[in-house]
Amino acid sequence: MALEQRELAAGTKLVGTYKKTAYVCEVVTTPEGETRYRLEDGKLFKSPSSAAKAVMGGISANGWRFWSLEGTQSEHPAKAEPPQARAKAGKGLRPEGHPHEVRACASAARPVDELGAPQ
């Protein structure tokens, strides 16, 4: 579950999963009073996004979505819905009359012979 609370107290544990491996990130406060995010290897980051990026080997990530509060994440993270399922549900289709509405080409409906030539 994504982080909704942006003001996290020092000591808060965050968990995230990448490639079936669980990672823990702890919110800490520096001696200067700044909030940082510390991974298990001890590396400090200025944001949850930069910590998530490090976990993912340099791939950019929205850290507020990547991390969950410890104990609130589901055991089986939801998988993305396949594109075919979204299209069947009508999601992502443009409404009729939309300026970029895709219309069938009249020539596409013409019958063809076995070799693909128009009849």
C-alpha positions in Angstrom: 0.0 0.0 0.0 1.4 3.4 -1.0 2.5 5.9 1.6 -0.1 8.5 2.2 1.5 10.2 5.2 4.5 12.3 4.0 5.7 13.4 7.5 7.2 10.1 8.8 8.7 10.0 12.3 12.2 8.8 12.8 12.3 5.1 13.5 9.5 4.4 11.0 10.2 1.2 9.0 9.3 1.1 5.4 9.2 -2.1 3.3 9.2 -2.7 -0.4 9.5 -5.6 -2.7 11.5 -5.8 -6.0 12.0 -8.9 -8.0 10.5 -11.1 -5.2 13.0 -9.7 -2.6 11.8 -7.7 0.4 13.8 -4.5 1.3 13.6 -2.4 4.5 14.2 1.3 4.7 14.2 3.2 8.0 13.4 6.8 8.4 16.2 8.5 10.4 17.0 12.1 11.5 20.5 13.4 10.9 22.4 15.4 13.6 21.4 18.5 11.6 17.7 17.6 12.0 17.1 16.5 8.4 15.0 13.5 7.5 16.8 10.7 5.6 15.9 7.2 4.5 18.4 4.5 5.4 18.6 1.1 3.6 19.7 -2.0 5.3 23.2 -1.6 3.9 23.5 1.7 5.8 23.3 4.0 2.7 21.3 7.2 3.4 19.1 8.9 0.9 17.3 12.3 0.8 13.9 10.9 -0.4 12.0 7.6 -0.5 12.3 7.8 -4.3 16.1 7.8 -4.3 16.1 4.9 -1.9 13.7 3.0 -4.1 15.9 3.8 -7.1 18.9 2.3 -5.4 17.0 -0.8 -4.5 15.9 -1.1 -8.2 19.4 -0.8 -9.6 19.1 2.7 -10.9 15.5 2.5 -12.3 13.6 5.6 -11.4 10.6 5.0 -9.0 8.0 6.9 -7.1 9.1 6.1 -3.6 5.8 7.1 -2.1 4.3 4.2 -4.1 7.2 1.8 -3.8 7.4 1.8 0.0 4.7 0.7 2.5 4.7 1.1 6.2 5.9 -2.1 7.9 3.0 -4.3 8.7 0.6 -2.7 6.3 1.7 -4.3 3.0 -0.2 -7.2 1.6 1.5 -10.6 1.4 0.8 -10.9 -2.3 1.2 -7.5 -4.0 -1.4 -6.8 -6.7 -0.2 -7.5 -10.2 -0.8 -5.1 -13.0 -3.9 -5.9 -15.0 -2.9 -7.2 -18.5 -3.5 -4.8 -21.4 -6.1 -7.1 -23.0 -8.2 -7.1 -19.8 -8.2 -3.3 -19.6 -9.3 -3.0 -23.3 -12.1 -5.6 -22.8 -13.3 -3.6 -19.8 -13.5 -0.5 -22.0 -10.7 1.3 -20.2 -8.4 3.3 -22.4 -10.8 3.5 -25.3 -11.7 6.9 -26.6 -15.3 8.0 -26.4 -17.3 8.3 -29.6 -16.8 11.8 -31.1 -13.4 12.2 -29.5 -11.0 14.2 -31.8 -8.6 11.2 -31.9 -11.3 8.5 -32.2 -10.1 5.6 -34.2 -12.4 4.7 -37.0 -12.4 1.6 -39.3 -11.1 2.3 -42.7 -13.7 1.5 -45.4 -11.1 -0.3 -47.5 -10.4 -2.7 -44.6 -13.9 -4.1 -44.9 -13.5 -5.2 -48.6 -13.3 -9.0 -49.1 -10.0 -10.4 -50.5 -9.2 -13.7 -52.2 -6.8 -16.4 -51.0 -3.8 -14.3 -52.1 -4.9 -11.2 -50.4 -6.0 -9.3 -53.5 -9.2 -7.3 -53.4 -12.2 -8.9 -55.1 
